[in-house]
């Protein structure tokens, strides 16, 4: 904490007052041409955690993470050619750390694509976009397919994306992707920040799409989606051979000052999965589900205060019968459930959680939010969310605990340098205190301070 605070103070101290008025960007240094885009970023974050809630890890953790990106795109008009380099590194980890490929992925060309747009291919007002190659992808609610931003590393995909906008306003997106497997994935290499090219192969495939219609009812957009996932053992790693079909329906009315907003989404997951990574393990039928609902109101006034109530339920695995633990595939978690990073304890699996959220954005320079949620297991014999804590007998109850989190962001230099603080407290409930493998570490405290430069 002291290290990151000192770095922020140093950076702020050396920025001259004139920099507050105008900060050069990479785009401006090359003359701001219309057909070429160049941008980059650097984010330095210090995280600390005590009272570990995940099974099998250290009771206290700290991490200093640096993520650097460089993006370039050439667009002469007929086609677009783009690339983006990510360099994600981490320090301060100790033996028994939670460090993984969500924290480290050094020197990786996450994006390298060719794209093109076609005007009015299917009549007046229509538009068609095609993109091929390596890319980051955020689709729909981002609960199944996303490029995570809070995490120190992101999700990359290699394949084809097609976007269609009809003259009637209906939008559709279709994808066929080979998700990139981040490498290296062994702890010694991760601790050394070793660089190795990420791999995509037909051993892991993702396909599907979304169709959305705005102003369907109550001024809300209706969306239907399907995504399929195929996975099989790789030469260097055994998997659970997931073969999943995901059907989703969503209705969303975006927040706007002086009115109510809402979102409802349901996802049903079917298919097959192997009982374990052992090659001859039994193959189980899948029947899992997820539901999200929220309703909010944005008050008039300078504070832009929005209050909302939320509910999320992701099914857990029940004894016997179908495999019913929901799999969020490549979905984000930070936007609605909890931070990733060192905390990473609450995700879209075996959880039932109502929440109350407050958000403010008084001016363009700063914003903040705070969320309180109570958490139960959807199935008491399965492990709770992403903690790995489990009581197979189901005798530790179903209440996991109370979670209170908050975030504040402030532009130290507008459009260039932004500071951010994330804080979280998890008051452990009966389950996280008494389950057989629950860490006896008391309540969980998580703090992350960061500074990010965009240029």
Secondary structure, DSSP 8 states (H G I E B T S, - for coil): -HHHHHHHHHHHHHS-GGGGT----HHHHTT--TTEEEEEEEEEEEEEEES--STTS-SEEEEEEEEEEEEEEEE-SS-EEEEEEEEEEEE---TT----TTT-EEEEEEEEEEEEEEETTTSTT-EEEEEEEEE----TTSSSB---SSSSS---EEEEEEEEE-TTS-EEEEEEEEE-B-S--SHHHHHTT-----B--TTEEEEEEEEEEEEEETTEEEEEEEEEEEE--BTTB-----EEEEEEEEEEE---BTSEEEEEEEEEEEEEEESSSSTT--EEEEEEEEEEEEEEEE-SSTT--EEEEEEEEE----SSSSB-----TB---TTTT--TTTT----SSSEEEEEEEEEEEEETTEEEEEEEEEEE-SSTTS--TTT----TT-TT-SEEEEEEEEEEEEEEETTTEEEEEEEEEEEE-HHHHHSTT-----SEEEEEEEEEEE-
